[in-house]
């Protein structure tokens, strides 16, 4: 991984300069009030309106730090990325102004982390590393998110590193590497929870699948017993609280029922009550124009199961063509056109991936990527009812689609080897 970073230092420098230019452009457009309805004076865009509320909260947290009220800062109910922004405002906010420029070092670091993790994912999938990887610049909305005060850049960076660690765990056959991957997964997992606690179920489901998949590989004698023990520890660690609640429902059902005061639990729910609960809260939180099936709520497990095809359709293909020219909402004409452009590109990427998967043999790494895409797509389609929120949350899985497409279409000369193989001398055989 470190060698990969060293080899692409020129690319990282170019990305840094390009990102700084983009941040300055947003700031100048806002400061000069060129598009005041789209970008405010601080450079925050209406396309990512969460930045406004997070900025105000970051200023409150910054004031607590200035007054040395550290315990109050810690106890203040706030999101992870807003706390990080408050530290940036506290350290160099006066110098840069409490605006988009103050967040540039952090967002740029997250962008570089994401870029490196994306390249390493392609490397692990057997793709050829070349300048063609800059194709992700064709997705402008992805880059815009790395300029704003949002949690999506954090989630994308940690998610890609976390997925890389899982794939590395399955690819390697070295005992020391098993332990290294185990430690990395455990270290990154808390950040996934802090950034997007609702997405923690993805980590849990991924660990369940990996454990079951690992047992199959062990039975097929492709993995050793240490590998299974590592997977068992990861499964127990990531699902420890859920396992505790399941045990408590058996040992002390009265106590668990008392914890659900104020939450109506319908008898038809056996497995998917949490999905229905999250969807109901999402509908309440996002009462906006870009709503998707807001009238649909789940009242039983059967309702959830019946909605799965529609959830996959929404998760993969939203916004649909009939939404591309509806200029209502906060994104405006430009936002709609950019999202339409990106959707056309993504549909092309998906078609290529499916075609290559039919032609080529599916391996372990590809399977892990497809499973995480399926889990995240289902989770978003079942729970998220706001188009803008769904679009942002889907960016991480889009990068996995992109890595799969590039690796399948541009394989390396040798598996995980971007260096040309030496041709042996015919005379000497060396």
C-alpha angles and dihedrals in degrees: 000000000000090000089053090053091049092049094052098043091120090054091049090052091050091049090049093053092045092049093049089050091051092049091049090050092054091046094049093047089052096041093050090045092232093147104013093165090058106030124029128215092273094054096254114142128226086222085073099032093167085078091072096059092040090052092054091048092047089055090054091050090046090056090054090053091049090052090048090240092145097157090053089048090053094046094045109113104242143130123266097248092048090056090051090050090051090056090050090050090049096049103041105357095112092050097050099025122250092282144092092303092064090060096047098096092051096043091045091052090050090049092052091047090050093047093050093045090049092052091048090051090054089047091054091047089056098255126150113251110224142134089277087081088080084081087101087077084076087075102073096173090060091056093044090059089059090062099053137074095262136127094228095087089053093049094047093051095046093040094054092047090047093050090047090055092052092049091047089052091055095041100050126078096189118108094218090051090054090060093045092053090045092054093046093051092050092047095049097041096076090054090055088055095045093049097043112007092177089060092058089097087067090060091048095048091045091054091049092052093044091051092051092043091049091054089054090052090048092052089049087053093240094119134039131236094261089061090055092048091052091050091048091053092048091048092050093044097050094042099037096113093045091049089050092053092048091052092047091052087062099039100038111012092162092058093049091048091052089057089061096062109144093020115099110221112197119210094231088069115088104145112004106048091114091056091052091046094051092047092051091052091047091054089052094047098048111047095161142127095260093065121145120208091333089162092063118089129168119243099169144011088263091060091054094048093047091052095053096094090051090046091055090048092052094042094052106032110026125149091053121208092260088061097052096085099036099108097190121117134042100302095068127194096315094049092050093048093048092049090049090051092050093047092054089051092048094050088053090050092049092049091052092048093050091047093049091047090054092049098039133051116264112234134192095270093050090049092054091050093048092049094052089048091051093047094048093044092052093045093051095043093049098045112022115079099170119087097211094047092047091050092054096044091051095059094089093055090044089062089053089052088051093049091050092048095049095045092049095045097040108033119183122251087253131012109284092350121118093174120093113253116243115246111229118241108255093212100049098023089227 
